Amino acid sequence: MSASQDYDRKYLRSMGGICKIACMLSSFIGFLFILCGPVRVSNFRGSFYLVVAALGFTATLTLLLARYLRLWQRYFSRCDATLWSLGVHSTLAVSYFVASGLVLSLDIGAYTAAAFFGLTAFSINGLEAYAHYRRSRLRDVATQTV
């Protein structure tokens, strides 16, 4: 087995990989509930949720592929992957929380189900952001000199 593999086989089975897959699945299911709901998609609440779900799915897929294909190590060696992930996950967590709250206020069955999946994605992104925050703080403490 060579030392320079093209992809990280263990990442999809790690906690970070499983969280990203669950978040993408929640985003996609919530997206489908809004599209298949009885209310027109042209309302602001549904449209905002669709935009947040699509951006969340795309951003999570991009982070998943970047970690799986080891793009951070090869092409972006100067940028800090932990801080980028912290920023993306915290932004997505706030966006999902706002979008789910807006959709939940419409008291429609499909929108309530979409809000559930949006709040699930919010929780996963919040936990991921907290994990990246802890990792960055522990790394900063470990490199300090007394």
N, CA, C and O atoms as a GROMACS GRO file, in nm:
protein
  584
    1MET      N    1   0.085  -0.117   0.000
    1MET     CA    2   0.000   0.000   0.000
    1MET      C    3   0.089   0.123   0.000
    1MET      O    4   0.178   0.135   0.084
    2SER      N    5   0.066   0.212  -0.092
    2SER     CA    6   0.151   0.330  -0.105
    2SER      C    7   0.112   0.437  -0.004
    2SER      O    8  -0.002   0.441   0.045
    3ALA      N    9   0.208   0.522   0.026
    3ALA     CA   10   0.184   0.628   0.125
    3ALA      C   11   0.100   0.741   0.069
    3ALA      O   12   0.031   0.810   0.145
    4SER      N   13   0.102   0.762  -0.059
    4SER     CA   14   0.027   0.874  -0.118
    4SER      C   15  -0.096   0.821  -0.193
    4SER      O   16  -0.091   0.800  -0.314
    5GLN      N   17  -0.203   0.800  -0.121
    5GLN     CA   18  -0.327   0.756  -0.183
    5GLN      C   19  -0.400   0.875  -0.241
    5GLN      O   20  -0.379   0.989  -0.199
    6ASP      N   21  -0.484   0.849  -0.337
    6ASP     CA   22  -0.562   0.957  -0.396
    6ASP      C   23  -0.679   0.998  -0.309
    6ASP      O   24  -0.729   1.110  -0.322
    7TYR      N   25  -0.723   0.912  -0.221
    7TYR     CA   26  -0.838   0.944  -0.137
    7TYR      C   27  -0.822   0.877  -0.001
    7TYR      O   28  -0.745   0.783   0.016
    8ASP      N   29  -0.898   0.928   0.094
    8ASP     CA   30  -0.892   0.878   0.231
    8ASP      C   31  -1.007   0.781   0.252
    8ASP      O   32  -1.122   0.823   0.265
    9ARG      N   33  -0.978   0.655   0.256
    9ARG     CA   34  -1.081   0.552   0.267
    9ARG      C   35  -1.152   0.555   0.402
    9ARG      O   36  -1.270   0.522   0.410
   10LYS      N   37  -1.083   0.593   0.506
   10LYS     CA   38  -1.140   0.588   0.640
   10LYS      C   39  -1.228   0.708   0.672
   10LYS      O   40  -1.302   0.705   0.769
   11TYR      N   41  -1.221   0.815   0.591
   11TYR     CA   42  -1.293   0.936   0.627
   11TYR      C   43  -1.445   0.918   0.622
   11TYR      O   44  -1.516   0.972   0.707
   12LEU      N   45  -1.495   0.842   0.526
   12LEU     CA   46  -1.639   0.823   0.515
   12LEU      C   47  -1.695   0.743   0.633
   12LEU      O   48  -1.814   0.754   0.663
   13ARG      N   49  -1.611   0.665   0.700
   13ARG     CA   50  -1.655   0.589   0.816
   13ARG      C   51  -1.623   0.659   0.947
   13ARG      O   52  -1.657   0.608   1.054
   14SER      N   53  -1.558   0.774   0.940
   14SER     CA   54  -1.527   0.848   1.063
   14SER      C   55  -1.649   0.930   1.106
   14SER      O   56  -1.748   0.937   1.033
   15MET      N   57  -1.641   0.990   1.224
   15MET     CA   58  -1.753   1.067   1.277
   15MET      C   59  -1.781   1.190   1.189
   15MET      O   60  -1.897   1.224   1.166
   16GLY      N   61  -1.677   1.255   1.141
   16GLY     CA   62  -1.696   1.371   1.055
   16GLY      C   63  -1.763   1.335   0.923
   16GLY      O   64  -1.850   1.408   0.876
   17GLY      N   65  -1.723   1.225   0.863
   17GLY     CA   66  -1.782   1.181   0.738
   17GLY      C   67  -1.927   1.139   0.753
   17GLY      O   68  -2.010   1.171   0.669
   18ILE      N   69  -1.957   1.068   0.861
   18ILE     CA   70  -2.094   1.025   0.886
   18ILE      C   71  -2.184   1.147   0.912
   18ILE      O   72  -2.298   1.151   0.866
   19CYS      N   73  -2.132   1.245   0.986
   19CYS     CA   74  -2.210   1.367   1.011
   19CYS      C   75  -2.238   1.444   0.882
   19CYS      O   76  -2.348   1.495   0.863
   20LYS      N   77  -2.140   1.451   0.795
   20LYS     CA   78  -2.160   1.522   0.668
   20LYS      C   79  -2.262   1.449   0.579
   20LYS      O   80  -2.344   1.513   0.514
   21ILE      N   81  -2.255   1.318   0.577
   21ILE     CA   82  -2.352   1.241   0.498
   21ILE      C   83  -2.493   1.257   0.556
   21ILE      O   84  -2.589   1.273   0.480
   22ALA      N   85  -2.506   1.253   0.688
   22ALA     CA   86  -2.637   1.272   0.751
   22ALA      C   87  -2.691   1.412   0.726
   22ALA      O   88  -2.811   1.430   0.705
   23CYS      N   89  -2.603   1.512   0.728
   23CYS     CA   90  -2.645   1.649   0.702
   23CYS      C   91  -2.691   1.666   0.557
   23CYS      O   92  -2.791   1.732   0.531
   24MET      N   93  -2.619   1.606   0.464
   24MET     CA   94  -2.660   1.612   0.323
   24MET      C   95  -2.794   1.542   0.303
   24MET      O   96  -2.879   1.590   0.228
   25LEU      N   97  -2.814   1.430   0.368
   25LEU     CA   98  -2.939   1.357   0.357
   25LEU      C   99  -3.055   1.438   0.415
   25LEU      O  100  -3.163   1.444   0.356
   26SER      N  101  -3.033   1.502   0.530
   26SER     CA  102  -3.137   1.586   0.591
   26SER      C  103  -3.170   1.705   0.502
   26SER      O  104  -3.287   1.741   0.487
   27SER      N  105  -3.070   1.766   0.444
   27SER     CA  106  -3.092   1.879   0.354
   27SER      C  107  -3.175   1.838   0.232
   27SER      O  108  -3.268   1.908   0.192
   28PHE      N  109  -3.140   1.724   0.175
   28PHE     CA  110  -3.210   1.678   0.056
   28PHE      C  111  -3.355   1.642   0.086
   28PHE      O  112  -3.445   1.675   0.008
   29ILE      N  113  -3.379   1.574   0.198
   29ILE     CA  114  -3.516   1.536   0.232
   29ILE      C  115  -3.601   1.659   0.263
   29ILE      O  116  -3.716   1.667   0.221
   30GLY      N  117  -3.544   1.756   0.337
   30GLY     CA  118  -3.616   1.881   0.363
   30GLY      C  119  -3.646   1.957   0.236
   30GLY      O  120  -3.754   2.014   0.221
   31PHE      N  121  -3.552   1.957   0.143
   31PHE     CA  122  -3.571   2.020   0.012
   31PHE      C  123  -3.689   1.955  -0.061
   31PHE      O  124  -3.772   2.025  -0.119
   32LEU      N  125  -3.696   1.823  -0.058
   32LEU     CA  126  -3.806   1.753  -0.125
   32LEU      C  127  -3.940   1.781  -0.059
   32LEU      O  128  -4.040   1.794  -0.129
   33PHE      N  129  -3.944   1.790   0.074
   33PHE     CA  130  -4.070   1.820   0.142
   33PHE      C  131  -4.122   1.958   0.103
   33PHE      O  132  -4.243   1.976   0.087
   34ILE      N  133  -4.034   2.055   0.089
   34ILE     CA  134  -4.079   2.189   0.050
   34ILE      C  135  -4.128   2.187  -0.096
   34ILE      O  136  -4.229   2.250  -0.128
   35LEU      N  137  -4.057   2.118  -0.182
   35LEU     CA  138  -4.098   2.113  -0.323
   35LEU      C  139  -4.231   2.041  -0.342
   35LEU      O  140  -4.312   2.081  -0.426
   36CYS      N  141  -4.255   1.936  -0.264
   36CYS     CA  142  -4.377   1.858  -0.279
   36CYS      C  143  -4.491   1.908  -0.190
   36CYS      O  144  -4.598   1.846  -0.188
   37GLY      N  145  -4.471   2.017  -0.119
   37GLY     CA  146  -4.574   2.070  -0.030
   37GLY      C  147  -4.691   2.130  -0.107
   37GLY      O  148  -4.678   2.159  -0.226
   38PRO      N  149  -4.804   2.149  -0.039
   38PRO     CA  150  -4.924   2.201  -0.106
   38PRO      C  151  -4.919   2.350  -0.134
   38PRO      O  152  -5.001   2.401  -0.211
   39VAL      N  153  -4.827   2.422  -0.075
   39VAL     CA  154  -4.817   2.566  -0.094
   39VAL      C  155  -4.724   2.593  -0.212
   39VAL      O  156  -4.630   2.519  -0.236
   40ARG      N  157  -4.753   2.701  -0.285
   40ARG     CA  158  -4.666   2.736  -0.397
   40ARG      C  159  -4.526   2.766  -0.346
   40ARG      O  160  -4.508   2.820  -0.237
   41VAL      N  161  -4.427   2.731  -0.424
   41VAL     CA  162  -4.289   2.750  -0.384
   41VAL      C  163  -4.249   2.896  -0.394
   41VAL      O  164  -4.144   2.935  -0.342
   42SER      N  165  -4.329   2.978  -0.457
   42SER     CA  166  -4.293   3.118  -0.476
   42SER      C  167  -4.308   3.201  -0.350
   42SER      O  168  -4.271   3.319  -0.351
   43ASN      N  169  -4.360   3.145  -0.239
   43ASN     CA  170  -4.367   3.222  -0.115
   43ASN      C  171  -4.227   3.239  -0.057
   43ASN      O  172  -4.138   3.159  -0.085
   44PHE      N  173  -4.208   3.342   0.023
   44PHE     CA  174  -4.074   3.375   0.073
   44PHE      C  175  -4.018   3.267   0.163
   44PHE      O  176  -3.901   3.232   0.151
   45ARG      N  177  -4.100   3.213   0.251
   45ARG     CA  178  -4.050   3.115   0.348
   45ARG      C  179  -4.001   2.988   0.280
   45ARG      O  180  -3.894   2.937   0.312
   46GLY      N  181  -4.080   2.939   0.187
   46GLY     CA  182  -4.040   2.819   0.115
   46GLY      C  183  -3.917   2.843   0.028
   46GLY      O  184  -3.827   2.759   0.021
   47SER      N  185  -3.915   2.958  -0.038
   47SER     CA  186  -3.799   2.989  -0.124
   47SER      C  187  -3.672   3.005  -0.042
   47SER      O  188  -3.566   2.957  -0.083
   48PHE      N  189  -3.682   3.070   0.072
   48PHE     CA  190  -3.565   3.087   0.158
   48PHE      C  191  -3.514   2.953   0.207
   48PHE      O  192  -3.393   2.929   0.209
   49TYR      N  193  -3.605   2.865   0.246
   49TYR     CA  194  -3.564   2.732   0.291
   49TYR      C  195  -3.498   2.655   0.176
   49TYR      O  196  -3.398   2.587   0.198
   50LEU      N  197  -3.552   2.666   0.055
   50LEU     CA  198  -3.494   2.596  -0.058
   50LEU      C  199  -3.352   2.645  -0.086
   50LEU      O  200  -3.264   2.565  -0.118
   51VAL      N  201  -3.331   2.775  -0.076
   51VAL     CA  202  -3.197   2.830  -0.100
   51VAL      C  203  -3.100   2.782   0.006
   51VAL      O  204  -2.988   2.741  -0.025
   52VAL      N  205  -3.142   2.786   0.132
   52VAL     CA  206  -3.055   2.741   0.241
   52VAL      C  207  -3.025   2.591   0.228
   52VAL      O  208  -2.911   2.549   0.248
   53ALA      N  209  -3.126   2.512   0.195
   53ALA     CA  210  -3.105   2.367   0.181
   53ALA      C  211  -3.012   2.336   0.064
   53ALA      O  212  -2.925   2.249   0.074
   54ALA      N  213  -3.029   2.407  -0.048
   54ALA     CA  214  -2.943   2.382  -0.164
   54ALA      C  215  -2.799   2.426  -0.134
   54ALA      O  216  -2.704   2.355  -0.169
   55LEU      N  217  -2.783   2.541  -0.072
   55LEU     CA  218  -2.648   2.587  -0.038
   55LEU      C  219  -2.585   2.496   0.068
   55LEU      O  220  -2.465   2.468   0.062
   56GLY      N  221  -2.664   2.452   0.164
   56GLY     CA  222  -2.613   2.361   0.266
   56GLY      C  223  -2.569   2.228   0.207
   56GLY      O  224  -2.465   2.174   0.244
   57PHE      N  225  -2.648   2.176   0.117
   57PHE     CA  226  -2.613   2.049   0.052
   57PHE      C  227  -2.485   2.065  -0.028
   57PHE      O  228  -2.396   1.980  -0.022
   58THR      N  229  -2.475   2.175  -0.103
   58THR     CA  230  -2.357   2.198  -0.187
   58THR      C  231  -2.232   2.220  -0.102
   58THR      O  232  -2.126   2.165  -0.132
   59ALA      N  233  -2.243   2.302   0.002
   59ALA     CA  234  -2.127   2.328   0.087
   59ALA      C  235  -2.082   2.204   0.161
   59ALA      O  236  -1.962   2.179   0.174
   60THR      N  237  -2.176   2.125   0.210
   60THR     CA  238  -2.141   2.003   0.281
   60THR      C  239  -2.079   1.901   0.186
   60THR      O  240  -1.983   1.833   0.223
   61LEU      N  241  -2.133   1.890   0.066
   61LEU     CA  242  -2.075   1.800  -0.033
   61LEU      C  243  -1.934   1.844  -0.070
   61LEU      O  244  -1.845   1.760  -0.087
   62THR      N  245  -1.913   1.974  -0.083
   62THR     CA  246  -1.779   2.025  -0.116
   62THR      C  247  -1.680   1.994  -0.005
   62THR      O  248  -1.568   1.949  -0.031
   63LEU      N  249  -1.720   2.017   0.121
   63LEU     CA  250  -1.631   1.984   0.233
   63LEU      C  251  -1.605   1.834   0.242
   63LEU      O  252  -1.493   1.792   0.271
   64LEU      N  253  -1.707   1.753   0.216
   64LEU     CA  254  -1.691   1.609   0.220
   64LEU      C  255  -1.592   1.563   0.114
   64LEU      O  256  -1.503   1.483   0.143
   65LEU      N  257  -1.608   1.613  -0.008
   65LEU     CA  258  -1.517   1.572  -0.115
   65LEU      C  259  -1.376   1.626  -0.093
   65LEU      O  260  -1.278   1.559  -0.127
   66ALA      N  261  -1.364   1.746  -0.038
   66ALA     CA  262  -1.232   1.802  -0.012
   66ALA      C  263  -1.156   1.719   0.092
   66ALA      O  264  -1.036   1.698   0.079
   67ARG      N  265  -1.227   1.671   0.193
   67ARG     CA  266  -1.161   1.588   0.293
   67ARG      C  267  -1.138   1.445   0.241
   67ARG      O  268  -1.035   1.384   0.268
   68TYR      N  269  -1.235   1.392   0.166
   68TYR     CA  270  -1.224   1.256   0.115
   68TYR      C  271  -1.113   1.245   0.011
   68TYR      O  272  -1.036   1.148   0.011
   69LEU      N  273  -1.104   1.343  -0.078
   69LEU     CA  274  -1.002   1.339  -0.183
   69LEU      C  275  -0.871   1.404  -0.141
   69LEU      O  276  -0.778   1.414  -0.221
   70ARG      N  277  -0.863   1.449  -0.016
   70ARG     CA  278  -0.744   1.511   0.041
   70ARG      C  279  -0.700   1.634  -0.036
   70ARG      O  280  -0.580   1.654  -0.060
   71LEU      N  281  -0.794   1.715  -0.075
   71LEU     CA  282  -0.762   1.837  -0.148
   71LEU      C  283  -0.699   1.943  -0.057
   71LEU      O  284  -0.621   2.025  -0.104
   72TRP      N  285  -0.733   1.940   0.072
   72TRP     CA  286  -0.674   2.038   0.165
   72TRP      C  287  -0.523   2.021   0.171
   72TRP      O  288  -0.449   2.119   0.173
   73GLN      N  289  -0.478   1.896   0.174
   73GLN     CA  290  -0.335   1.872   0.187
   73GLN      C  291  -0.261   1.901   0.056
   73GLN      O  292  -0.147   1.948   0.060
   74ARG      N  293  -0.324   1.875  -0.058
   74ARG     CA  294  -0.255   1.889  -0.185
   74ARG      C  295  -0.253   2.032  -0.238
   74ARG      O  296  -0.147   2.084  -0.273
   75TYR      N  297  -0.370   2.095  -0.244
   75TYR     CA  298  -0.379   2.223  -0.313
   75TYR      C  299  -0.387   2.344  -0.221
   75TYR      O  300  -0.342   2.452  -0.258
   76PHE      N  301  -0.444   2.327  -0.104
   76PHE     CA  302  -0.467   2.440  -0.016
   76PHE      C  303  -0.386   2.426   0.113
   76PHE      O  304  -0.441   2.430   0.223
   77SER      N  305  -0.256   2.408   0.099
   77SER     CA  306  -0.173   2.385   0.216
   77SER      C  307  -0.159   2.510   0.303
   77SER      O  308  -0.135   2.498   0.423
   78ARG      N  309  -0.174   2.628   0.245
   78ARG     CA  310  -0.160   2.751   0.322
   78ARG      C  311  -0.286   2.784   0.403
   78ARG      O  312  -0.277   2.850   0.507
   79CYS      N  313  -0.400   2.741   0.357
   79CYS     CA  314  -0.523   2.776   0.429
   79CYS      C  315  -0.551   2.670   0.536
   79CYS      O  316  -0.517   2.553   0.521
   80ASP      N  317  -0.613   2.715   0.644
   80ASP     CA  318  -0.640   2.629   0.758
   80ASP      C  319  -0.777   2.563   0.741
   80ASP      O  320  -0.880   2.630   0.745
   81ALA      N  321  -0.777   2.433   0.721
   81ALA     CA  322  -0.902   2.360   0.696
   81ALA      C  323  -0.995   2.364   0.816
   81ALA      O  324  -1.117   2.366   0.798
   82THR      N  325  -0.941   2.365   0.936
   82THR     CA  326  -1.025   2.365   1.055
   82THR      C  327  -1.102   2.496   1.067
   82THR      O  328  -1.221   2.496   1.100
   83LEU      N  329  -1.036   2.608   1.041
   83LEU     CA  330  -1.104   2.737   1.050
   83LEU      C  331  -1.206   2.755   0.938
   83LEU      O  332  -1.312   2.814   0.959
   84TRP      N  333  -1.175   2.705   0.819
   84TRP     CA  334  -1.272   2.712   0.710
   84TRP      C  335  -1.395   2.629   0.744
   84TRP      O  336  -1.508   2.674   0.724
   85SER      N  337  -1.375   2.510   0.794
   85SER     CA  338  -1.488   2.425   0.831
   85SER      C  339  -1.568   2.486   0.944
   85SER      O  340  -1.691   2.476   0.946
   86LEU      N  341  -1.500   2.549   1.039
   86LEU     CA  342  -1.569   2.618   1.148
   86LEU      C  343  -1.658   2.728   1.093
   86LEU      O  344  -1.774   2.740   1.134
   87GLY      N  345  -1.607   2.808   1.003
   87GLY     CA  346  -1.687   2.916   0.945
   87GLY      C  347  -1.805   2.866   0.865
   87GLY      O  348  -1.916   2.919   0.876
   88VAL      N  349  -1.784   2.764   0.784
   88VAL     CA  350  -1.891   2.710   0.700
   88VAL      C  351  -1.999   2.647   0.786
   88VAL      O  352  -2.118   2.672   0.765
   89HIS      N  353  -1.960   2.565   0.883
   89HIS     CA  354  -2.059   2.495   0.965
   89HIS      C  355  -2.136   2.590   1.055
   89HIS      O  356  -2.256   2.572   1.076
   90SER      N  357  -2.070   2.692   1.110
   90SER     CA  358  -2.143   2.786   1.195
   90SER      C  359  -2.240   2.871   1.112
   90SER      O  360  -2.350   2.900   1.158
   91THR      N  361  -2.199   2.912   0.992
   91THR     CA  362  -2.290   2.986   0.904
   91THR      C  363  -2.410   2.901   0.863
   91THR      O  364  -2.523   2.949   0.862
   92LEU      N  365  -2.385   2.776   0.830
   92LEU     CA  366  -2.494   2.687   0.792
   92LEU      C  367  -2.587   2.659   0.910
   92LEU      O  368  -2.708   2.649   0.892
   93ALA      N  369  -2.532   2.648   1.030
   93ALA     CA  370  -2.616   2.622   1.146
   93ALA      C  371  -2.712   2.738   1.170
   93ALA      O  372  -2.831   2.717   1.194
   94VAL      N  373  -2.662   2.860   1.164
   94VAL     CA  374  -2.748   2.977   1.183
   94VAL      C  375  -2.852   2.986   1.070
   94VAL      O  376  -2.968   3.016   1.096
   95SER      N  377  -2.810   2.960   0.948
   95SER     CA  378  -2.903   2.967   0.833
   95SER      C  379  -3.013   2.863   0.844
   95SER      O  380  -3.130   2.893   0.820
   96TYR      N  381  -2.978   2.740   0.880
   96TYR     CA  382  -3.080   2.635   0.897
   96TYR      C  383  -3.176   2.669   1.010
   96TYR      O  384  -3.296   2.641   1.000
   97PHE      N  385  -3.125   2.728   1.119
   97PHE     CA  386  -3.212   2.762   1.230
   97PHE      C  387  -3.314   2.867   1.188
   97PHE      O  388  -3.432   2.855   1.220
   98VAL      N  389  -3.270   2.970   1.117
   98VAL     CA  390  -3.361   3.076   1.072
   98VAL      C  391  -3.460   3.022   0.970
   98VAL      O  392  -3.580   3.050   0.978
   99ALA      N  393  -3.411   2.944   0.874
   99ALA     CA  394  -3.500   2.890   0.770
   99ALA      C  395  -3.602   2.794   0.828
   99ALA      O  396  -3.719   2.796   0.788
  100SER      N  397  -3.562   2.711   0.922
  100SER     CA  398  -3.655   2.617   0.983
  100SER      C  399  -3.759   2.689   1.068
  100SER      O  400  -3.875   2.649   1.071
  101GLY      N  401  -3.719   2.794   1.135
  101GLY     CA  402  -3.815   2.873   1.211
  101GLY      C  403  -3.917   2.941   1.123
  101GLY      O  404  -4.036   2.947   1.157
  102LEU      N  405  -3.872   2.993   1.010
  102LEU     CA  406  -3.966   3.056   0.916
  102LEU      C  407  -4.064   2.956   0.858
  102LEU      O  408  -4.183   2.984   0.847
  103VAL      N  409  -4.014   2.839   0.823
  103VAL     CA  410  -4.099   2.737   0.762
  103VAL      C  411  -4.195   2.678   0.865
  103VAL      O  412  -4.309   2.646   0.833
  104LEU      N  413  -4.149   2.664   0.989
  104LEU     CA  414  -4.232   2.605   1.093
  104LEU      C  415  -4.349   2.694   1.130
  104LEU      O  416  -4.451   2.645   1.178
  105SER      N  417  -4.336   2.824   1.107
  105SER     CA  418  -4.444   2.915   1.143
  105SER      C  419  -4.563   2.905   1.048
  105SER      O  420  -4.667   2.966   1.074
  106LEU      N  421  -4.551   2.830   0.939
  106LEU     CA  422  -4.662   2.816   0.844
  106LEU      C  423  -4.758   2.702   0.880
  106LEU      O  424  -4.860   2.691   0.812
  107ASP      N  425  -4.736   2.622   0.975
  107ASP     CA  426  -4.827   2.518   1.023
  107ASP      C  427  -4.890   2.436   0.910
  107ASP      O  428  -5.012   2.418   0.906
  108ILE      N  429  -4.807   2.388   0.820
  108ILE     CA  430  -4.848   2.297   0.713
  108ILE      C  431  -4.767   2.169   0.733
  108ILE      O  432  -4.650   2.175   0.770
  109GLY      N  433  -4.828   2.056   0.710
  109GLY     CA  434  -4.764   1.928   0.738
  109GLY      C  435  -4.630   1.909   0.670
  109GLY      O  436  -4.533   1.869   0.734
  110ALA      N  437  -4.624   1.936   0.540
  110ALA     CA  438  -4.500   1.917   0.467
  110ALA      C  439  -4.393   2.015   0.514
  110ALA      O  440  -4.275   1.981   0.521
  111TYR      N  441  -4.434   2.138   0.546
  111TYR     CA  442  -4.340   2.238   0.593
  111TYR      C  443  -4.291   2.205   0.734
  111TYR      O  444  -4.176   2.233   0.768
  112THR      N  445  -4.377   2.146   0.816
  112THR     CA  446  -4.336   2.104   0.949
  112THR      C  447  -4.233   1.991   0.940
  112THR      O  448  -4.136   1.990   1.015
  113ALA      N  449  -4.254   1.897   0.849
  113ALA     CA  450  -4.157   1.789   0.829
  113ALA      C  451  -4.025   1.845   0.776
  113ALA      O  452  -3.918   1.800   0.817
  114ALA      N  453  -4.033   1.942   0.685
  114ALA     CA  454  -3.910   2.005   0.635
  114ALA      C  455  -3.837   2.078   0.747
  114ALA      O  456  -3.714   2.077   0.752
  115ALA      N  457  -3.913   2.141   0.837
  115ALA     CA  458  -3.851   2.210   0.950
  115ALA      C  459  -3.781   2.110   1.041
  115ALA      O  460  -3.674   2.140   1.096
  116PHE      N  461  -3.839   1.991   1.058
  116PHE     CA  462  -3.773   1.888   1.138
  116PHE      C  463  -3.637   1.851   1.078
  116PHE      O  464  -3.537   1.843   1.149
  117PHE      N  465  -3.635   1.829   0.948
  117PHE     CA  466  -3.508   1.794   0.883
  117PHE      C  467  -3.413   1.913   0.882
  117PHE      O  468  -3.291   1.894   0.888
  118GLY      N  469  -3.464   2.033   0.872
  118GLY     CA  470  -3.380   2.152   0.881
  118GLY      C  471  -3.318   2.167   1.019
  118GLY      O  472  -3.201   2.203   1.031
  119LEU      N  473  -3.397   2.139   1.124
  119LEU     CA  474  -3.342   2.146   1.259
  119LEU      C  475  -3.244   2.033   1.286
  119LEU      O  476  -3.152   2.048   1.365
  120THR      N  477  -3.264   1.919   1.220
  120THR     CA  478  -3.166   1.811   1.229
  120THR      C  479  -3.034   1.855   1.167
  120THR      O  480  -2.927   1.832   1.224
  121ALA      N  481  -3.042   1.917   1.049
  121ALA     CA  482  -2.920   1.969   0.984
  121ALA      C  483  -2.858   2.080   1.068
  121ALA      O  484  -2.735   2.090   1.075
  122PHE      N  485  -2.940   2.162   1.133
  122PHE     CA  486  -2.889   2.265   1.223
  122PHE      C  487  -2.810   2.203   1.337
  122PHE      O  488  -2.700   2.249   1.370
  123SER      N  489  -2.864   2.098   1.396
  123SER     CA  490  -2.796   2.033   1.509
  123SER      C  491  -2.663   1.971   1.465
  123SER      O  492  -2.562   1.984   1.535
  124ILE      N  493  -2.663   1.905   1.351
  124ILE     CA  494  -2.541   1.841   1.303
  124ILE      C  495  -2.436   1.947   1.272
  124ILE      O  496  -2.319   1.932   1.308
  125ASN      N  497  -2.477   2.055   1.204
  125ASN     CA  498  -2.381   2.161   1.171
  125ASN      C  499  -2.331   2.231   1.297
  125ASN      O  500  -2.214   2.270   1.304
  126GLY      N  501  -2.417   2.249   1.396
  126GLY     CA  502  -2.375   2.309   1.521
  126GLY      C  503  -2.272   2.223   1.593
  126GLY      O  504  -2.174   2.275   1.646
  127LEU      N  505  -2.295   2.093   1.596
  127LEU     CA  506  -2.199   2.003   1.660
  127LEU      C  507  -2.067   1.999   1.584
  127LEU      O  508  -1.960   1.994   1.645
  128GLU      N  509  -2.074   2.000   1.452
  128GLU     CA  510  -1.952   2.004   1.372
  128GLU      C  511  -1.874   2.134   1.395
  128GLU      O  512  -1.752   2.132   1.405
  129ALA      N  513  -1.946   2.246   1.403
  129ALA     CA  514  -1.880   2.374   1.428
  129ALA      C  515  -1.814   2.373   1.565
  129ALA      O  516  -1.702   2.421   1.580
  130TYR      N  517  -1.882   2.319   1.665
  130TYR     CA  518  -1.824   2.311   1.798
  130TYR      C  519  -1.700   2.222   1.800
  130TYR      O  520  -1.601   2.254   1.865
  131ALA      N  521  -1.704   2.110   1.728
  131ALA     CA  522  -1.588   2.020   1.722
  131ALA      C  523  -1.469   2.090   1.656
  131ALA      O  524  -1.356   2.075   1.701
  132HIS      N  525  -1.494   2.165   1.550
  132HIS     CA  526  -1.385   2.236   1.483
  132HIS      C  527  -1.333   2.350   1.569
  132HIS      O  528  -1.213   2.380   1.568
  133TYR      N  529  -1.422   2.415   1.645
  133TYR     CA  530  -1.378   2.519   1.737
  133TYR      C  531  -1.286   2.460   1.844
  133TYR      O  532  -1.180   2.515   1.873
  134ARG      N  533  -1.328   2.348   1.903
  134ARG     CA  534  -1.246   2.283   2.006
  134ARG      C  535  -1.111   2.240   1.948
  134ARG      O  536  -1.007   2.256   2.013
  135ARG      N  537  -1.113   2.186   1.827
  135ARG     CA  538  -0.989   2.142   1.765
  135ARG      C  539  -0.894   2.259   1.741
  135ARG      O  540  -0.774   2.246   1.762
  136SER      N  541  -0.948   2.373   1.697
  136SER     CA  542  -0.862   2.489   1.672
  136SER      C  543  -0.808   2.546   1.803
  136SER      O  544  -0.693   2.589   1.808
  137ARG      N  545  -0.890   2.547   1.909
  137ARG     CA  546  -0.842   2.598   2.038
  137ARG      C  547  -0.738   2.505   2.100
  137ARG      O  548  -0.641   2.552   2.158
  138LEU      N  549  -0.758   2.375   2.089
  138LEU     CA  550  -0.660   2.282   2.144
  138LEU      C  551  -0.527   2.292   2.069
  138LEU      O  552  -0.420   2.281   2.129
  139ARG      N  553  -0.535   2.312   1.938
  139ARG     CA  554  -0.413   2.327   1.860
  139ARG      C  555  -0.341   2.456   1.897
  139ARG      O  556  -0.218   2.457   1.905
  140ASP      N  557  -0.415   2.564   1.920
  140ASP     CA  558  -0.354   2.691   1.960
  140ASP      C  559  -0.288   2.680   2.097
  140ASP      O  560  -0.181   2.736   2.119
  141VAL      N  561  -0.351   2.609   2.187
  141VAL     CA  562  -0.294   2.591   2.321
  141VAL      C  563  -0.170   2.504   2.315
  141VAL      O  564  -0.074   2.529   2.387
  142ALA      N  565  -0.171   2.402   2.229
  142ALA     CA  566  -0.058   2.311   2.220
  142ALA      C  567   0.065   2.378   2.160
  142ALA      O  568   0.177   2.333   2.186
  143THR      N  569   0.049   2.482   2.082
  143THR     CA  570   0.164   2.548   2.019
  143THR      C  571   0.216   2.668   2.097
  143THR      O  572   0.315   2.729   2.057
  144GLN      N  573   0.151   2.702   2.207
  144GLN     CA  574   0.199   2.814   2.287
  144GLN      C  575   0.322   2.774   2.368
  144GLN      O  576   0.338   2.660   2.411
  145THR      N  577   0.408   2.872   2.386
  145THR     CA  578   0.525   2.849   2.470
  145THR      C  579   0.514   2.933   2.595
  145THR      O  580   0.456   3.042   2.595
  146VAL      N  581   0.570   2.881   2.702
  146VAL     CA  582   0.562   2.952   2.830
  146VAL      C  583   0.694   3.019   2.861
  146VAL      O  584   0.708   3.083   2.965
   0.00000   0.00000   0.00000
